[in-house]
Amino acid sequence: MFRNQYDTDITTWSPAGRLHQVEYAMEAVKQGSACVGLKSNTLVVIGSLKRSPHAELSSYQKKLAKIDDHIGFGIAGLASDGRVLIKNARTQAINHKYTYDTPISVQRLVLQISDKSQVSTQRSSKRPYGVGLLISGYDEQTGTHLFQTEPSGNYYEYKAIAIGARSQSARTYFEKNYQTFEEADEETLILHALRALKGTTGDNVELTSKNASISIVGKDRKYKLIEEEQLEPYLAKLEENAAATTEQQPAEQQDDVDEEMVQ
């Protein structure tokens, strides 16, 4: 309804009660490369796809970042906006450590980042950040945490979540399997993240150690980034499991046929 009359200023409401520039920013998140996250009782894993404008000629954009030894970010959307929030989060973590001599809690940092995002939705001199964040972390008192933040300033805590382009397939996978995550070990969580990521790739895109990366953090486990050569054993394991499943399905189908013939 005459959208172009109400989307030139962030502080202008449409007759339908909408802020179109905020919606545009949230659409940018949906167009970004996929980012998935899941957690167990002791570990949190984030996986991301990395894009390259020219796969053979240029490097891939990094989508995962360390904030502190116990907190990490994954981004989907405008990478440049993500870098601004990452820099701010690192500053917040350093200031908190200097002032209180304790690591900043995950929820406190999420709230500060969300407040910063929300301020950009109400000032005419700014625009919303066109990036969504997955924030992984571990607190000694409260355990593992996985949060999602939005350009609007909203944030949510999840057991497993996926954002970015074609992320619905990853969310569907998580919905079917999330009950097994709580007691899962490190390798199992990483393989779940890679399976979810693989479902978000296009038909002509293969999941490789160059276009995928994994981060892990948790109890007695400082933040670690897994990519390139370190990721290849997990991808090989993923292919082995997929091949075994493919071989098992025809055998089960043949058993069903034999049973029908006997009946």
Sequence and secondary structure as in RCSB ss.txt:
>XXXX:A:sequence
MFRNQYDTDITTWSPAGRLHQVEYAMEAVKQGSACVGLKSNTLVVIGSLKRSPHAELSSYQKKLAKIDDHIGFGI
AGLASDGRVLIKNARTQAINHKYTYDTPISVQRLVLQISDKSQVSTQRSSKRPYGVGLLISGYDEQTGTHLFQTE
PSGNYYEYKAIAIGARSQSARTYFEKNYQTFEEADEETLILHALRALKGTTGDNVELTSKNASISIVGKDRKYKL
IEEEQLEPYLAKLEENAAATTEQQPAEQQDDVDEEMVQ
>XXXX:A:secstr
  GGGTSSSTT   TTS  HHHHHHHHHHHHS  EEEEE SSEEEEEEE   SSTTTS     EEEEETTEEEEE
EE HHHHHHHHHHHHHHHHHHHHHHSS   HHHHHHHHHHHHHHTTS TT     EEEEEEEEETTTEEEEEEE 
TTS EEE SEEEESTTTHHHHHHHHHHGGGSTT  HHHHHHHHHHHHHTTS TT    TTTEEEEEEETTEEEEE
EEGGGGHHHHHHHHHHHHHHHHHHHHHHHHHHHHHHH 
